[in-house]
Amino acid sequence: MRLARDKVLSLISLATKAGRCASGEFMTEGQTKSGRASLVVVAEDASDNTKKKFRDMCKFYKVPMIVYGDKDTLGHAMGKQFRASLAILDEGFAKGILKELKSRT
């Protein structure tokens, strides 16, 4: 489990370094609504309100959404302070993360 979790976080980290990741509620929302987001990641410890907002938004804009990790872990993977939400803007990174999560179940 530990290795797989690290793989998802390292993909988020790579996407950030490649400039293919937007974080923070405002940026994530903007990228989702503009159609640039390929995947939205929301922290498990984000508020229920935040989760519902992104779940509804992602359903409307047909963007996959996952609830993963906690704010600290997501922020750390991006080399920033805690982040409750982020958008992966690259289809390849998004597919890689989803594939990694599927392989665990």
N, C-alpha and C positions, 0 to 999 in steps of 0.2 A: 504493500500500500504506500509506503513512504517513497519509494522510487517513482511510482506512477504520479503521485502528487507533485513531486519535484519536476517531473517532465512537463506537466501542465504549466507550472510556474515558470519553468525555463522558457517555454514557448511564449508566455506573456512577456517575459523579460526580453527575449529576442525581438518580438514585435515592437516593443517600446524603443529598443535601440535602433530598429530599422525605421522608426518614425511612423509606424503603422498601428498606433494605439492612442486612443484619446481617453483621458481619465477625469474623474470628477463628475458630479451629477449633471451640471450644466453642459459640459462638453459631450458627455455620453448621449444626453438627450438630443443635442444638436446634430450629432453625427448619425444617430438613428433616424431622426426625422428627415434628414437630407438624403437618406438612402446609401450613405457611405459605410455604415456599420455592417460587418459580416457576422458578428457575434457580440452579444452583450453579456458581461460577467458581473454579477452582483454578489457582494459579500454575504455570507450566512448571517453575520451579526448586524447587517444593515436593518434599519427599522422596517416593520411590516408595511408601513406606508410607502417606503422607497421600493420595496420588492413588488408591491402591487402596482405601483406607478409604472415601473419598467416592464412588468409582466404584461400589463394591458397595452402599453406602447409597442412592445415587441410583437405582440399578437396582431395588432393593427397594421404595423409596417412589415409584417412577415419576416422578422429577424429572429434567429434562434437566441434563446437566453438561458444561461445556466446560473445556478446559485452555487458559489464555490469559495472555499477558504474563508478567512476572516479579513477585516479591514487592514489589520497590521500586515498580514501575509501578502495580500495583494499589493499594498503600498510598497512593501519591501522588494517584491519581485520587479516593481517598476523603478526602483531606486528613488522612491519618494516617500512622503509620510503616508499615513493610512488613507486608503481609498475605498469607498463603499461601492463604487461602480466604475466600469471601464468598458470601452468599445474596441474590439479588434477590427481594424479597417482593411485587413488583408484576407482574402478568401483562403489562401493557403494556410496561414496561421490558424484561422478559424476552424478549418477542416481538421488540421492536426490536433487541436485541442479536443474537438468533439470525438475524433477517432480514438484518442487516448482515453477519454472518459468511457466510451463504449466498450473498449477492450477490457475494462475492469469489471463490467457486469456479467 
